[in-house]
């Protein structure tokens, strides 16, 4: 039982990191300089990081929820 929990934890960590990297990569194409007075300021960088964390977390939580729900479907039948 504890081994399964450890595997699930490692899987969740890896999925979260993957989605954070994908989100960071995708946000690199967005033109933030249009919306900021100083696009290279520390505040703009912090906003980019917070945006990455927010979107990446939402996406990875959706994926992990979907994965867990699909695994639990075996108990339905």
HUQUIDA-V445906 format. One line per field, one symbol per residue. ss: DSSP state (H for helix, E for strand, L for the rest). phi: phi as a letter, one per 20 degrees, with the letter a starting at -180 (. if undefined). burial: b if it has 24 or more other C-alpha atoms within 12 Angstrom, else e. A space follows every 50 residues. Layout:
ss=???
phi=???
burial=???
This chain:
ss=LHHHHHHHHHHHHHHHHHHHHHHHHHHLLLLHHHLLLLLLLHHHHHHHHH HHHHHHHHHHHHHHHHHHHHHHHHHLL
phi=.fffffffffgffffffffffffgffffefefffedfcfdffffffffff ffffffffffffffffffffffffefe
burial=eeeeeeeeeeeeeebbeebbeebbeebeeeeeeeeeeeeeeeeeeeebee ebbebbbeebbeebeeeeeeeeeeeee
